Amino acid sequence: MLRESLSDGTVTIRRFDLNDLERDLEAKDEEQIKWLWGAEDREKWVAMSSDQRRAHARATIMMYRDTFGPGPKWSFAVDADDESYVAYVDCDLANQHVPHGQANVAYSSHPAFRGSGYVSRAVRLVFRYLEENTEATEAHINVAADNEPSLRVARAVGAEAANQWVDEQGNSMIRFVYRLR
Ligand SMILES: CC(C)(COP(=O)(O)OP(=O)(O)OC[C@H]1O[C@@H](n2cnc3c(N)ncnc32)[C@H](O)[C@@H]1OP(=O)(O)O)[C@@H](O)C(=O)NCCC(=O)NCCS
């Protein structure tokens, strides 16, 4: 039976639920959209009314909640101290930029909680989650070479820069690899 949450005493990663909707809408700022979204999703989001945005975010949270199980992807809400959903983190064993069966790890923080150390704690918990629940031996974090805050997370969790590559949009990317178990 898969665990639905994991905690280090300060930060907890857990399965999503619909109470996360308001915070999710608040957290979608320029930074998140710039670094984490593909060009197509960005254009669609810009064209949506606020009701459409809410319906879209709600459907995405339901998808995170309902696909949490056998994998290959787990999306977690991150709680910290007394605050709910301060960040998002996921791991995906079927990501096109990572060898099949190895994990791609991605993350984003609610703007009000950036710089609190919550994301690096959450990523360390995801590593533990992968070790306890999957056969993956590597976690990959692919970061745009000029995304300084994200480079800090990758370095803080002890992942090592492995190679540089160029994504479909022409962005220069650095692959960080963390050896699991
Ligand atoms: C990238 C992002 C998630 C980083 O979030 P964050 O809140 O800064 O992350 P953390 O606070 O956990 O910081 C990570 C490390 O950098 C340190 N740090 C954070 N801000 C710092 C600063 N201004 N100066 C020096 N160190 C800093 C933290 O202490 C932590 O190290 P530690 O674990 O040793 O304490 C956030 O900027 C974000 O949401 N960006 C938009 C989405 C995005 O780019 N996602 C990544 C795509 S690859």
The ligand as an SDF file (V2000), in Angstrom:
LIG
                    3D

 48 50  0  0  0  0  0  0  0  0999 V2000
   12.6170   27.4230   -8.0910 C   0  0  0  0  0  0  0  0  0  0  0  0
   11.7820   27.6550   -6.8360 C   0  0  0  0  0  0  0  0  0  0  0  0
   10.8190   26.4980   -6.6480 C   0  0  0  0  0  0  0  0  0  0  0  0
   12.7510   27.7460   -5.6400 C   0  0  0  0  0  0  0  0  0  0  0  0
   11.9760   27.9420   -4.4840 O   0  0  0  0  0  0  0  0  0  0  0  0
   12.6050   28.4690   -3.1210 P   0  0  0  0  0  0  0  0  0  0  0  0
   11.4800   28.7480   -2.2250 O   0  0  0  0  0  0  0  0  0  0  0  0
   13.5950   29.5360   -3.3770 O   0  0  0  0  0  0  0  0  0  0  0  0
   13.3960   27.1790   -2.6260 O   0  0  0  0  0  0  0  0  0  0  0  0
   14.0600   27.0010   -1.1960 P   0  0  0  0  0  0  0  0  0  0  0  0
   13.6740   28.1290   -0.2880 O   0  0  0  0  0  0  0  0  0  0  0  0
   13.7870   25.6050   -0.7600 O   0  0  0  0  0  0  0  0  0  0  0  0
   15.5910   27.2100   -1.5300 O   0  0  0  0  0  0  0  0  0  0  0  0
   16.4880   26.2020   -1.9690 C   0  0  0  0  0  0  0  0  0  0  0  0
   17.8330   26.4250   -1.3180 C   0  0  0  0  0  0  0  0  0  0  0  0
   18.3480   27.7260   -1.6630 O   0  0  0  0  0  0  0  0  0  0  0  0
   18.5120   28.5090   -0.4810 C   0  0  0  0  0  0  0  0  0  0  0  0
   18.0470   29.8540   -0.8190 N   0  0  0  0  0  0  0  0  0  0  0  0
   16.7890   30.2500   -1.1000 C   0  0  0  0  0  0  0  0  0  0  0  0
   16.7570   31.5540   -1.4130 N   0  0  0  0  0  0  0  0  0  0  0  0
   18.0390   31.9730   -1.3090 C   0  0  0  0  0  0  0  0  0  0  0  0
   18.6850   33.2320   -1.5300 C   0  0  0  0  0  0  0  0  0  0  0  0
   17.9800   34.3170   -1.8920 N   0  0  0  0  0  0  0  0  0  0  0  0
   20.0180   33.3080   -1.3610 N   0  0  0  0  0  0  0  0  0  0  0  0
   20.7460   32.2320   -1.0010 C   0  0  0  0  0  0  0  0  0  0  0  0
   20.1970   31.0020   -0.7930 N   0  0  0  0  0  0  0  0  0  0  0  0
   18.8780   30.8970   -0.9400 C   0  0  0  0  0  0  0  0  0  0  0  0
   17.6270   27.8490    0.5550 C   0  0  0  0  0  0  0  0  0  0  0  0
   18.0910   28.0820    1.8750 O   0  0  0  0  0  0  0  0  0  0  0  0
   17.7290   26.3910    0.1950 C   0  0  0  0  0  0  0  0  0  0  0  0
   18.9170   25.8000    0.6620 O   0  0  0  0  0  0  0  0  0  0  0  0
   18.9280   24.8710    1.9900 P   0  0  0  0  0  0  0  0  0  0  0  0
   18.0990   23.6660    1.6770 O   0  0  0  0  0  0  0  0  0  0  0  0
   20.3680   24.5550    2.1390 O   0  0  0  0  0  0  0  0  0  0  0  0
   18.3410   25.7130    3.0760 O   0  0  0  0  0  0  0  0  0  0  0  0
   10.9680   28.9880   -6.9160 C   0  0  0  0  0  0  0  0  0  0  0  0
   11.8260   30.0550   -7.1990 O   0  0  0  0  0  0  0  0  0  0  0  0
    9.8370   28.9310   -7.9200 C   0  0  0  0  0  0  0  0  0  0  0  0
    8.6980   28.6030   -7.5910 O   0  0  0  0  0  0  0  0  0  0  0  0
   10.1530   29.2680   -9.2020 N   0  0  0  0  0  0  0  0  0  0  0  0
    9.1720   29.1600  -10.2710 C   0  0  0  0  0  0  0  0  0  0  0  0
    9.0170   27.7240  -10.7670 C   0  0  0  0  0  0  0  0  0  0  0  0
   10.3590   27.0870  -11.1590 C   0  0  0  0  0  0  0  0  0  0  0  0
   11.2710   27.7330  -11.6320 O   0  0  0  0  0  0  0  0  0  0  0  0
   10.4540   25.7620  -10.9640 N   0  0  0  0  0  0  0  0  0  0  0  0
   11.6430   24.9870  -11.2610 C   0  0  0  0  0  0  0  0  0  0  0  0
   11.6680   24.5800  -12.6820 C   0  0  0  0  0  0  0  0  0  0  0  0
   13.1250   23.5720  -12.9920 S   0  0  0  0  0  0  0  0  0  0  0  0
  1  2  1  0
  2  3  1  0
  2  4  1  0
  2 36  1  0
  4  5  1  0
  5  6  1  0
  6  7  2  0
  6  8  1  0
  6  9  1  0
  9 10  1  0
 10 11  2  0
 10 12  1  0
 10 13  1  0
 13 14  1  0
 14 15  1  0
 15 16  1  0
 15 30  1  0
 16 17  1  0
 17 18  1  0
 17 28  1  0
 18 19  1  0
 18 27  1  0
 19 20  2  0
 20 21  1  0
 21 22  1  0
 21 27  2  0
 22 23  1  0
 22 24  2  0
 24 25  1  0
 25 26  2  0
 26 27  1  0
 28 29  1  0
 28 30  1  0
 30 31  1  0
 31 32  1  0
 32 33  2  0
 32 34  1  0
 32 35  1  0
 36 37  1  0
 36 38  1  0
 38 39  2  0
 38 40  1  0
 40 41  1  0
 41 42  1  0
 42 43  1  0
 43 44  2  0
 43 45  1  0
 45 46  1  0
 46 47  1  0
 47 48  1  0
M  END
$$$$
